[in-house]
Amino acid sequence: MSGIIEKYKTYLPLVNDEIIISLGEGNTPLVRLLNLEKKVGRSLRIYAKVEGANPTGSFKDRGMTLAMSNAVAKNAPAVICASTGNTSAAAAAYAAKAGLKAFVIIPEGKIAMGKLMQAYIYGAMVIQIKGNFDQGLTIVKEIASNESITLVNSLNPYRIPGQQTAAYEIVDQLQLAPDYHFLPIGNGGNTTAYWQGYETYRNAGKYHKSPQIFACQAENAAPFVEGHFVDKPETIATAIRIGKPAYWQQSNIAIEASEGRFLACSDACIIKAQQMLAAQEGIFCEPASAASIAGLLKAIENNFVQEGTTIVCTLTGNGLKDTQLVEQHLDFQLNSVSPSLDAVRKIIEQAI
Ligand code: F0G
């Protein structure tokens, strides 16, 4: 299967045509959320862009294929990133494929176990700091500016063009631009990428108006909503536990130019949205991703979206990366019964 570079080559800055480090990323499902549509009871067409279906389970693969291909083309000996988990997983996997060493800096105790295991099994050197993502990013920026190691955080100039392909794909799948686009925001790279992606397609004459972008945060990690950096961000959605977003200005431009909004949702609303998506739509996304659905529900409640419109919500990462959180918040009982037909039948009969 070819990845996003093969598919959208004309839109992507590739240093050497012959060097493409790909794991078959992109081409992710765009799923209509019919049960959610019924539940909200308005005339809205709501879609989920399921980015957890990417090779390492998140949207980061789109930017990483381009960043890594160009790092190899420029003979970089190694790559480095700070991460809340998904960037480190993607960096580690693509570096493995490219035969490069990867260094990943993560905040102690604040990344999902699945993501940490990904970094290890792909062979990255994991460096844990007694601090948060923002502090990690400051360190890796400094290291990358002095050493010959390539930074593969979204500040890498190839990450955003790669991530823009998600917007191209949505338009190609829908055959139109949605009216609204909801997504979780942390560092702001993806919000910037979607806006620039939609605008690139608009400038190519595909439609007249790009969607309004709604970027969703967790209440206690909401620098964009508050309008200033936050020193100690806290949320169960660890992927977006970021207080000093690197794409501050660009994200503000995206929201303003698209006439969208920043929204903040409580952790409780995010967990509820995650569970609802799984139980009613069959999509298991990670908590940070569910912020886009929690944000949509809030926007609908506040009459921020018009009737008769098309909405896309990006589900940025796969729920399987963080099953510990599900265990903590889902009310379930698992009792063993005897291995007999009668015992099993009795339970089924009670449940029906
Ligand atoms: N959703 C998920 C699942 C993420 O992992 C991230 C960011 C975001 C949303 C926010 O995207 O930062 O471009 O605004 N994760 C980064 C990481 C920070 O290190 O994996 P953003």
Boltz pocket constraint, residues with backbone or C-beta under 6 A from the ligand:
constraints:
  - pocket:
      binder: B
      contacts: [[A, 58], [A, 60], [A, 82], [A, 83], [A, 84], [A, 85], [A, 86], [A, 87], [A, 88], [A, 154], [A, 184], [A, 185], [A, 186], [A, 187], [A, 188], [A, 189], [A, 190], [A, 191], [A, 239], [A, 240], [A, 286], [A, 288], [A, 289], [A, 316], [A, 317]]
      max_distance: 6.0
